[in-house]
C-alpha cells in the first residue's frame, strides 16, 4: 500500500487498506467483519487496477487523491435539515448534521471520535464549529448559517477552518424555500441520483446520496410504521438504530400509535426495496419546541406531542413492495463471496444447475460470467518443468472481477426497479 501511494495510486491504496483491515478483522473474529464489505472493497481494488492497466474510463478518478482536499465554495447560505447520531462497527461514534444551501445541495458537519453508544447518545449535544459559529448538532439541524469563504470536500463535508467566516442566521422550516423543493423532486429522479452516486468512489460520493425526501400520510403496515406517498407507493419506515439508549424505536412506535392518518414530510435513508430508515419527520401538528421537525434518533417524542389517529384508508394499490431481484441472482453473489472467503478451491467445482437457473431467470450474462469463473478456477496449466503457470491467477482474478461487477450492476438496477414498480 505504501508503494502504491508512492507512485500516486491513491484510490487503489485506499481500497487496499480497507481490504487488509477486513482481513485482519476476519482473522481475529472481530464483530465488525462483514464478508459483503470485504467483497465490495476487493471489487473496488481490482476495478481500479483493471482501469489503470487497460487505460479505461477517467484515469484521474481512478488514480484518486492523496488526501481529502477542501475546495473553495465562496459564500453559502445554509439551512439546517436534521441531525443524526453516528455509530460505526469499527468503534467510532458521534453525530452528523445535514444542511442545505440555496441551490438545494446538501452538506454535512460531523464530529466523530472513538467511542460507543454513550458517545452516539450524547453526540447531538456536542459542539460543532463553522467559522465563528459554534452550535450543538441538535441546534445546527434547525439553524441557518451564512458562510463566507466556505470550504468542503468532494463528498460535501464542510471544513471548520479558521479561514472560514460565518454568522448565524434564522433557520428555515422544511416547507419554506429552498428546502421545500427537496420534496417536490420526483421519486424516480431521487433514485436515479442515488444509483449514479453508487458508481463513484466512496470518498467522493455526495452528501445525502442515499437520502429520500418523502411526502405522504402515515400508516401502519405488518412491520410497523409506513408512509403512503402521493403516487400510492407505501414505504416502510424502520429504525436506524435499534439500541434502546437512543429514542429511535420508541419514536416510531409513538407515531404508529398516535399519528396514523396524518400528513407528514419524512427524510429517510434507503434501507431496501421501498424501505427507509427514518431520520427526521416534519408535520404541522408537531409542537413549537421541536423547531419544525423531529430528529427521530435524537429527539424524544411525548404522547402529548402527537395528534391522535385520524380516519384514513390506504389506497388498495399501495402494498409494500417485495424485492424484485430474481431468486437466481443470489447464486452468483454466493459464488463471488465464496471465492473471496475460500479462494480458488471454493469455486473450482462447476455448477451447471446454477448457470441454468440464471439463464432461466433471463440473466444469461450472469450465467456466462459464472461459468467463466468456474472455468478459470478449475483451469490450471503447467510449464514443461511442471510448474504452475502464474498467469492462471490473473485469469481467475479477471473472471472474478467480471462476475463481481455484473452482480453489483444488476443488483443496483433491480433495487431501483423495485422502488419504481407499481
Secondary structure in CASP SS format (residue, H / E / C, confidence):
PFRMAT SS
TARGET T0000
AUTHOR 0000-0000-0000
METHOD secondary structure of the structure
MODEL  1
X C 1.00
X H 1.00
X H 1.00
X H 1.00
X H 1.00
X H 1.00
X C 1.00
X C 1.00
X C 1.00
X H 1.00
X H 1.00
X H 1.00
X H 1.00
X H 1.00
X H 1.00
X H 1.00
X H 1.00
X H 1.00
X H 1.00
X H 1.00
X H 1.00
X H 1.00
X H 1.00
X H 1.00
X H 1.00
X H 1.00
X H 1.00
X C 1.00
X C 1.00
X C 1.00
X C 1.00
X C 1.00
X C 1.00
X C 1.00
X H 1.00
X H 1.00
X H 1.00
X H 1.00
X H 1.00
X H 1.00
X H 1.00
X H 1.00
X H 1.00
X H 1.00
X H 1.00
X H 1.00
X H 1.00
X H 1.00
X H 1.00
X H 1.00
X H 1.00
X H 1.00
X H 1.00
X H 1.00
X C 1.00
X C 1.00
X C 1.00
X C 1.00
X H 1.00
X H 1.00
X H 1.00
X H 1.00
X H 1.00
X C 1.00
X C 1.00
X C 1.00
X C 1.00
X C 1.00
X C 1.00
X C 1.00
X E 1.00
X E 1.00
X E 1.00
X E 1.00
X E 1.00
X E 1.00
X E 1.00
X E 1.00
X E 1.00
X E 1.00
X E 1.00
X E 1.00
X E 1.00
X E 1.00
X E 1.00
X E 1.00
X E 1.00
X C 1.00
X C 1.00
X C 1.00
X C 1.00
X E 1.00
X E 1.00
X E 1.00
X E 1.00
X E 1.00
X E 1.00
X E 1.00
X E 1.00
X E 1.00
X C 1.00
X C 1.00
X C 1.00
X C 1.00
X C 1.00
X E 1.00
X E 1.00
X E 1.00
X E 1.00
X E 1.00
X E 1.00
X E 1.00
X E 1.00
X E 1.00
X C 1.00
X C 1.00
X H 1.00
X H 1.00
X H 1.00
X H 1.00
X H 1.00
X H 1.00
X H 1.00
X H 1.00
X H 1.00
X C 1.00
X E 1.00
X E 1.00
X E 1.00
X E 1.00
X C 1.00
X C 1.00
X E 1.00
X E 1.00
X E 1.00
X E 1.00
X H 1.00
X H 1.00
X H 1.00
X H 1.00
X C 1.00
X C 1.00
X C 1.00
X E 1.00
X E 1.00
X E 1.00
X E 1.00
X E 1.00
X E 1.00
X E 1.00
X E 1.00
X E 1.00
X C 1.00
X C 1.00
X C 1.00
X C 1.00
X E 1.00
X E 1.00
X C 1.00
X C 1.00
X C 1.00
X C 1.00
X C 1.00
X C 1.00
X E 1.00
X E 1.00
X E 1.00
X E 1.00
X E 1.00
X C 1.00
X C 1.00
X C 1.00
X C 1.00
X C 1.00
X C 1.00
X C 1.00
X C 1.00
X C 1.00
X C 1.00
X C 1.00
X H 1.00
X H 1.00
X H 1.00
X H 1.00
X C 1.00
X C 1.00
X H 1.00
X H 1.00
X H 1.00
X H 1.00
X H 1.00
X H 1.00
X H 1.00
X H 1.00
X H 1.00
X H 1.00
X H 1.00
X H 1.00
X C 1.00
X C 1.00
X C 1.00
X H 1.00
X H 1.00
X H 1.00
X C 1.00
X C 1.00
X C 1.00
X C 1.00
X C 1.00
X C 1.00
X E 1.00
X E 1.00
X E 1.00
X E 1.00
X E 1.00
X E 1.00
X E 1.00
X E 1.00
X E 1.00
X E 1.00
X E 1.00
X C 1.00
X C 1.00
X E 1.00
X E 1.00
X E 1.00
X E 1.00
X E 1.00
X E 1.00
X C 1.00
X C 1.00
X C 1.00
X C 1.00
X E 1.00
X E 1.00
X E 1.00
X E 1.00
X E 1.00
X E 1.00
X C 1.00
X C 1.00
X C 1.00
X C 1.00
X C 1.00
X C 1.00
X C 1.00
X C 1.00
X H 1.00
X H 1.00
X H 1.00
X H 1.00
X H 1.00
X H 1.00
X H 1.00
X H 1.00
X H 1.00
X H 1.00
X H 1.00
X C 1.00
X C 1.00
X C 1.00
X C 1.00
X E 1.00
X E 1.00
X E 1.00
X E 1.00
X E 1.00
X E 1.00
X E 1.00
X E 1.00
X E 1.00
X E 1.00
X C 1.00
X C 1.00
X E 1.00
X E 1.00
X E 1.00
X E 1.00
X E 1.00
X E 1.00
X E 1.00
X E 1.00
X C 1.00
X C 1.00
X C 1.00
X C 1.00
X C 1.00
X H 1.00
X H 1.00
X H 1.00
X C 1.00
X C 1.00
X C 1.00
X E 1.00
X E 1.00
X C 1.00
X C 1.00
X C 1.00
X C 1.00
X C 1.00
X C 1.00
X C 1.00
X H 1.00
X H 1.00
X H 1.00
X C 1.00
X C 1.00
X C 1.00
X C 1.00
X C 1.00
X C 1.00
X C 1.00
X C 1.00
X C 1.00
X C 1.00
X C 1.00
X C 1.00
X C 1.00
X C 1.00
X C 1.00
X C 1.00
X C 1.00
X C 1.00
X C 1.00
X C 1.00
X C 1.00
X C 1.00
X C 1.00
X H 1.00
X H 1.00
X H 1.00
X H 1.00
X H 1.00
X H 1.00
X H 1.00
X H 1.00
X H 1.00
X H 1.00
X H 1.00
X H 1.00
X H 1.00
X H 1.00
X C 1.00
X H 1.00
X H 1.00
X H 1.00
X H 1.00
X C 1.00
X C 1.00
X C 1.00
X C 1.00
X H 1.00
X H 1.00
X H 1.00
X H 1.00
X H 1.00
X H 1.00
X H 1.00
X H 1.00
X H 1.00
X C 1.00
X C 1.00
X C 1.00
X H 1.00
X H 1.00
X H 1.00
X H 1.00
X H 1.00
X H 1.00
X H 1.00
X H 1.00
X H 1.00
X H 1.00
X H 1.00
X H 1.00
X H 1.00
X H 1.00
X H 1.00
X C 1.00
X C 1.00
X C 1.00
X E 1.00
X C 1.00
X C 1.00
X C 1.00
X C 1.00
X C 1.00
X E 1.00
X C 1.00
X C 1.00
X H 1.00
X H 1.00
X H 1.00
X H 1.00
X H 1.00
X H 1.00
X H 1.00
X H 1.00
X H 1.00
X H 1.00
X H 1.00
X H 1.00
X H 1.00
X H 1.00
X H 1.00
X H 1.00
X H 1.00
X H 1.00
X H 1.00
X H 1.00
X H 1.00
X H 1.00
X H 1.00
X H 1.00
X H 1.00
X H 1.00
X H 1.00
X H 1.00
X H 1.00
X H 1.00
X C 1.00
X C 1.00
END
